[in-house]
Amino acid sequence: MDMTPAMHRDALAAATLSDPRWPDVQAHNSAADGRFWFGVATTGVFCRPGCGARTPRPENVRFFESIEAAKLAGFRACKRCRPEGLSDAQANRVLVEAACQRIDGAEREPTLAELAADAGMSPFHFQRMFKAVLGISPKQYAKAHRLQRARERLDAGSDVTTAMHDAGFGSASRFHADARSGLGMAAHVRRDSARGERIRYALGDTSLGRVLIAETDHGLCTILFGEDDDALVADLHTRFARAECISDDTALAQHFADVIRLVDDPAHGLDLPLDIRGTAFQQKVWSELRRIPAGKTVSYSELATQIGAPDAARAIAGACAANPLAVAIPCHRVVRADGALSGYRWGVQRKKKLLQREGAIER
């Protein structure tokens, strides 16, 4: 039986609706620019995903992996989104990357006015653009970079004063204040092999497999899933290379029970203090993750918008992957734009089970 025009139209629409790229077109997701292009049969033009034109009907959409493929199929470039060049979002990312490289290589921290002049923008517009891409201001980025340099110097054996100056801190008081929040401990503690910094940990079974929990004097610092105890302990030592890690099942017995209950019922929550250490951007992402209620999911692009960095979806994914506190910081509640589970630091099957337990997806 030959396919009628209506049947053909319905088949085209069904193919588009089932394509994982369609949600990006619907959302005008500029973070997907450069990954693919789409043509609109009724207009004969092809666009980038972030095009601001009205969303086409699904039966009229054709997807392409390259600009050349779209042209070979007879489509011409959209005059609104100019798909043959860099999108505004891509151009902004190039400018931000250049600014970050200047900050990284500078002995003296560049001023906002200097960075803005390099980009050909006013300081106000440059700061707003920078924050939209990375989720943090140039000043916050520079601070995080200085702390990273100080961390590397201290771990290499430099004394505190040398590490402070090498990292570009001009004020000792500012350095010591930033060190406590950025390094998770005082600078001299980091330098002296984390003297006084003890990490207590325990291993055990949960319904999702083996887990290691660890705590400092300030709260739980890690919840790690895995299959091999030795690998879990090695991971802990890597994360806290200069601390004293001590196995203490007895001291952590109650906390371990609380974590097991959280794994079995993620909606229950965890009423324990957390010692969360990360970059300024990671801290911002993790804080927003903890606001996602059980039973709900958000996409990477939605989360990027929520933290004020709509073009930082890929950086969001990186922050989720770096999460040190599984379930307590619920990165499992972040999914792809089409609802697919995508990756998970501790395995997609664990992510699926956690979301099923919360009722976010069907069993």
C-alpha positions as CSV (number, residue, x, y, z in Angstrom):
1,M,0.0,0.0,0.0
2,D,1.4,3.4,-1.0
3,M,1.9,6.0,1.7
4,T,-0.6,8.8,1.5
5,P,0.6,12.4,1.9
6,A,-0.9,12.5,5.4
7,M,0.9,9.3,6.4
8,H,4.2,10.6,5.0
9,R,3.7,13.8,7.0
10,D,3.0,11.8,10.2
11,A,6.0,9.6,9.6
12,L,8.3,12.6,9.2
13,A,6.9,14.2,12.4
14,A,7.3,11.0,14.3
15,A,11.0,10.7,13.2
16,T,11.7,14.3,14.3
17,L,9.9,14.0,17.7
18,S,11.9,10.9,18.5
19,D,15.2,12.5,17.5
20,P,17.3,13.5,20.6
21,R,18.2,16.8,18.9
22,W,14.6,17.9,18.7
23,P,14.3,19.2,22.3
24,D,17.3,21.5,21.6
25,V,15.5,23.0,18.6
26,Q,12.3,23.5,20.7
27,A,14.3,25.1,23.5
28,H,16.4,27.3,21.1
29,N,19.3,25.9,23.0
30,S,22.4,27.9,22.0
31,A,24.6,25.4,24.0
32,A,24.0,22.9,21.1
33,D,25.2,25.3,18.4
34,G,27.9,23.6,16.4
35,R,26.8,20.1,17.3
36,F,24.3,19.9,14.5
37,W,22.2,22.1,12.2
38,F,18.5,21.7,11.0
39,G,16.7,22.7,7.9
40,V,13.1,23.7,7.5
41,A,11.5,22.2,4.4
42,T,8.8,24.9,4.0
43,T,11.3,27.8,4.0
44,G,14.3,26.1,2.4
45,V,16.7,27.6,5.1
46,F,18.9,25.8,7.6
47,C,19.6,27.1,11.1
48,R,21.7,26.5,14.2
49,P,19.8,25.0,17.3
50,G,19.8,28.4,19.1
51,C,18.1,30.3,16.3
52,G,15.5,32.7,17.6
53,A,13.0,32.2,14.8
54,R,9.7,30.5,15.5
55,T,9.9,26.8,16.2
56,P,9.1,24.9,13.0
57,R,6.6,22.1,12.8
58,P,8.3,18.8,13.4
59,E,7.3,17.3,10.0
60,N,9.2,20.1,8.3
61,V,12.5,19.6,10.1
62,R,15.6,17.9,8.7
63,F,18.7,17.4,10.8
64,F,22.3,17.7,9.5
65,E,25.7,16.9,10.9
66,S,27.4,19.7,9.0
67,I,26.8,22.9,7.1
68,E,28.0,21.2,3.9
69,A,25.4,18.4,4.3
70,A,22.6,21.1,4.7
71,K,23.8,22.9,1.5
72,L,24.0,19.7,-0.5
73,A,20.4,19.0,0.5
74,G,19.5,22.3,-1.1
75,F,19.0,24.5,2.0
76,R,20.4,28.0,2.3
77,A,21.7,29.7,5.4
78,C,19.3,31.5,7.7
79,K,19.8,35.3,7.7
80,R,18.7,35.5,11.3
81,C,21.1,33.1,13.1
82,R,23.8,33.1,10.4
83,P,24.7,29.4,10.9
84,E,27.9,29.6,8.7
85,G,29.7,31.7,11.2
86,L,30.1,31.7,15.0
87,S,26.9,32.2,16.9
88,D,26.8,34.9,19.5
89,A,27.1,32.3,22.2
90,Q,30.1,30.7,20.5
91,A,31.8,34.1,20.0
92,N,31.2,34.9,23.6
93,R,32.8,31.6,24.7
94,V,35.9,32.5,22.5
95,L,36.2,35.9,24.3
96,V,35.8,34.3,27.7
97,E,38.4,31.7,26.9
98,A,40.8,34.4,25.9
99,A,40.1,36.4,29.1
100,C,40.7,33.2,31.2
101,Q,44.0,32.6,29.4
102,R,45.1,36.1,30.2
103,I,44.2,35.8,33.8
104,D,45.9,32.4,34.0
105,G,49.2,33.7,32.6
106,A,49.3,37.1,34.3
107,E,51.7,37.9,37.2
108,R,49.3,40.7,38.2
109,E,45.6,40.2,38.0
110,P,44.1,42.1,35.0
111,T,41.5,44.6,35.9
112,L,37.9,44.3,34.6
113,A,38.5,47.3,32.5
114,E,41.6,45.7,30.9
115,L,39.8,42.5,30.2
116,A,36.8,44.3,28.7
117,A,39.0,46.4,26.5
118,D,40.6,43.3,25.1
119,A,37.1,42.0,24.2
120,G,36.1,45.4,22.7
121,M,33.3,45.8,25.3
122,S,32.3,48.0,28.1
123,P,33.2,46.6,31.6
124,F,29.5,46.3,32.4
125,H,28.7,44.2,29.3
126,F,31.9,42.2,29.5
127,Q,31.2,41.2,33.1
128,R,27.6,40.2,32.3
129,M,28.8,38.2,29.3
130,F,31.5,36.5,31.3
131,K,29.1,35.5,34.0
132,A,26.6,34.2,31.5
133,V,29.2,31.8,30.1
134,L,31.0,30.6,33.2
135,G,28.5,31.4,36.0
136,I,31.0,33.4,38.0
137,S,32.5,36.8,37.6
138,P,36.1,37.5,36.3
139,K,37.1,38.4,39.9
140,Q,35.8,35.1,41.2
141,Y,37.5,33.2,38.4
142,A,40.8,35.0,39.2
143,K,40.4,34.2,42.9
144,A,39.8,30.5,42.1
145,H,42.9,30.5,39.8
146,R,45.1,32.0,42.5
147,L,43.9,29.5,45.0
148,Q,44.7,26.7,42.6
149,R,48.2,28.0,42.1
150,A,48.7,28.4,45.9
151,R,47.4,24.8,46.4
152,E,50.0,23.5,43.9
153,R,52.8,25.4,45.5
154,L,51.9,24.2,49.0
155,D,51.6,20.6,47.9
156,A,55.0,20.9,46.2
157,G,56.5,21.9,49.5
158,S,56.7,25.7,49.3
159,D,56.4,27.7,52.5
160,V,53.2,29.7,53.0
161,T,54.8,33.1,52.2
162,T,56.4,31.9,48.9
163,A,53.1,30.1,47.9
164,M,51.2,33.3,48.6
165,H,53.4,35.5,46.5
166,D,53.8,33.0,43.7
167,A,50.1,32.7,43.4
168,G,49.7,36.4,43.1
169,F,48.2,37.4,46.4
170,G,49.2,40.9,47.4
171,S,47.7,40.8,50.9
172,A,48.5,38.2,53.5
173,S,45.2,38.7,55.3
174,R,43.3,38.2,52.0
175,F,45.3,35.1,51.3
176,H,44.6,33.5,54.6
177,A,40.9,34.4,54.5
178,D,40.5,32.9,51.0
179,A,42.6,29.8,51.9
180,R,40.2,28.7,54.5
181,S,37.3,28.7,52.2
182,G,39.1,27.7,49.0
183,L,41.6,25.1,50.3
184,G,39.2,23.7,53.0
185,M,41.8,24.4,55.7
186,A,44.3,27.0,56.8
187,A,47.3,27.4,54.5
188,H,49.8,26.3,57.1
189,V,47.8,23.1,57.7
190,R,47.8,22.4,53.9
191,R,51.6,23.0,53.9
192,D,52.4,20.8,56.9
193,S,50.9,17.7,55.3
194,A,47.5,18.6,56.7
195,R,48.7,18.3,60.3
196,G,45.6,18.0,62.5
197,E,43.4,17.3,59.4
198,R,42.1,13.8,60.0
199,I,39.7,12.1,57.6
200,R,37.8,9.2,59.2
201,Y,36.2,6.8,56.8
202,A,34.1,3.6,56.7
203,L,33.2,1.1,54.0
204,G,30.0,-1.0,53.7
205,D,27.2,-2.3,51.6
206,T,24.1,-0.5,50.3
207,S,21.4,-1.5,48.0
208,L,23.4,0.2,45.2
209,G,26.7,-1.7,46.0
210,R,29.7,-0.8,48.1
211,V,30.1,2.7,49.4
212,L,32.7,4.7,51.2
213,I,31.8,7.6,53.5
214,A,34.3,9.9,55.0
215,E,34.2,12.9,57.3
216,T,36.4,15.7,58.7
217,D,35.8,17.6,61.9
218,H,33.5,19.8,59.8
219,G,31.2,17.2,58.4
220,L,30.9,14.5,55.7
221,C,33.3,15.2,52.9
222,T,32.8,12.2,50.6
223,I,30.2,9.6,49.7
224,L,31.6,7.4,47.0
225,F,30.0,4.3,45.3
226,G,32.1,1.6,43.8
227,E,32.8,-2.1,43.4
228,D,36.2,-2.5,44.9
229,D,37.2,-1.4,48.4
230,D,40.8,-0.8,47.6
231,A,39.8,1.4,44.7
232,L,37.5,3.4,46.9
233,V,40.2,4.0,49.5
234,A,42.7,4.9,46.8
235,D,40.2,7.5,45.5
236,L,39.9,9.0,49.0
237,H,43.6,9.2,49.4
238,T,43.9,11.0,46.0
239,R,41.2,13.5,47.0
240,F,42.9,14.2,50.3
241,A,46.6,13.4,49.5
242,R,48.1,15.3,52.4
243,A,45.6,14.4,55.1
244,E,45.7,11.4,57.5
245,C,42.9,9.0,56.5
246,I,41.8,6.6,59.2
247,S,39.4,3.7,59.0
248,D,36.9,4.1,61.8
249,D,33.7,2.0,61.4
250,T,32.7,2.5,65.0
251,A,32.8,6.3,65.0
252,L,30.9,6.5,61.7
253,A,28.3,3.8,62.4
254,Q,25.4,6.2,62.9
255,H,26.4,8.3,59.9
256,F,26.7,5.2,57.8
257,A,23.2,4.2,58.8
258,D,21.9,7.7,57.8
259,V,23.6,7.3,54.4
260,I,22.1,3.9,53.8
261,R,18.7,5.3,54.6
262,L,19.3,8.1,52.1
263,V,20.3,5.7,49.4
264,D,17.2,3.6,49.9
265,D,15.0,6.6,50.1
266,P,16.6,9.7,48.5
267,A,13.5,11.8,49.3
268,H,14.3,11.3,53.0
269,G,17.2,13.8,52.9
270,L,20.4,13.8,54.9
271,D,20.4,15.8,58.1
272,L,24.1,15.9,58.6
273,P,26.7,18.7,58.2
274,L,28.7,18.5,55.0
275,D,32.2,19.7,54.4
276,I,32.0,20.6,50.7
277,R,35.2,21.6,48.9
278,G,35.4,22.8,45.3
279,T,35.9,25.7,43.0
280,A,33.7,28.7,43.1
281,F,31.8,27.5,40.0
282,Q,31.5,23.9,41.4
283,Q,30.2,25.2,44.7
284,K,27.6,27.3,42.9
285,V,26.4,24.3,40.9
286,W,26.4,21.9,43.9
287,S,24.4,24.4,45.9
288,E,21.8,24.6,43.1
289,L,21.7,20.8,42.9
290,R,20.7,20.6,46.5
291,R,17.6,22.8,45.8
292,I,16.2,20.2,43.3
293,P,13.5,18.3,45.2
294,A,13.3,14.6,45.2
295,G,11.1,13.3,42.3
296,K,12.1,16.2,40.0
297,T,14.7,16.4,37.3
298,V,16.3,19.2,35.4
299,S,18.3,19.3,32.2
300,Y,21.9,20.6,32.1
301,S,20.8,23.6,30.1
302,E,18.0,24.4,32.6
303,L,20.4,24.1,35.5
304,A,22.8,26.5,33.7
305,T,20.0,29.0,33.3
306,Q,19.1,28.7,37.0
307,I,22.6,29.6,38.1
308,G,22.7,32.5,35.7
309,A,25.1,30.9,33.2
310,P,22.8,29.8,30.2
311,D,25.8,28.9,28.0
312,A,27.6,26.8,30.6
313,A,25.8,23.5,30.1
314,R,29.0,21.6,29.4
315,A,30.7,23.1,32.5
316,I,27.6,22.1,34.5
317,A,28.2,18.5,33.4
318,G,31.8,18.7,34.5
319,A,30.8,20.0,37.9
320,C,28.3,17.1,38.3
321,A,31.0,14.6,37.4
322,A,33.3,16.2,40.1
323,N,30.6,15.9,42.8
324,P,32.3,14.2,45.9
325,L,29.1,13.5,47.8
326,A,26.8,11.1,45.9
327,V,23.1,11.4,46.6
328,A,23.7,14.1,49.3
329,I,24.4,16.4,46.4
330,P,21.9,15.0,44.0
331,C,23.6,15.2,40.6
332,H,21.6,12.2,39.6
333,R,18.6,14.5,39.2
334,V,20.2,16.2,36.1
335,V,19.3,14.6,32.8
336,R,19.6,15.4,29.1
337,A,17.2,17.8,27.4
338,D,15.3,14.9,25.9
339,G,15.0,13.2,29.3
340,A,17.7,10.6,28.7
341,L,19.7,9.8,31.7
342,S,23.1,10.4,30.1
343,G,26.2,9.8,32.2
344,Y,26.6,9.5,36.0
345,R,29.9,9.5,37.9
346,W,28.9,6.2,39.6
347,G,27.1,4.5,36.7
348,V,23.9,5.1,34.8
349,Q,22.2,2.1,36.4
350,R,22.7,3.6,39.9
351,K,21.3,6.9,38.6
352,K,18.2,5.0,37.1
353,K,17.5,3.2,40.4
354,L,17.8,6.4,42.4
355,L,15.4,8.3,40.1
356,Q,13.0,5.3,40.2
357,R,13.0,5.3,44.0
358,E,12.1,9.0,43.9
359,G,9.3,8.5,41.4
360,A,11.0,10.7,38.8
361,I,11.0,8.0,36.2
362,E,9.0,4.8,35.8
363,R,10.3,1.5,36.9
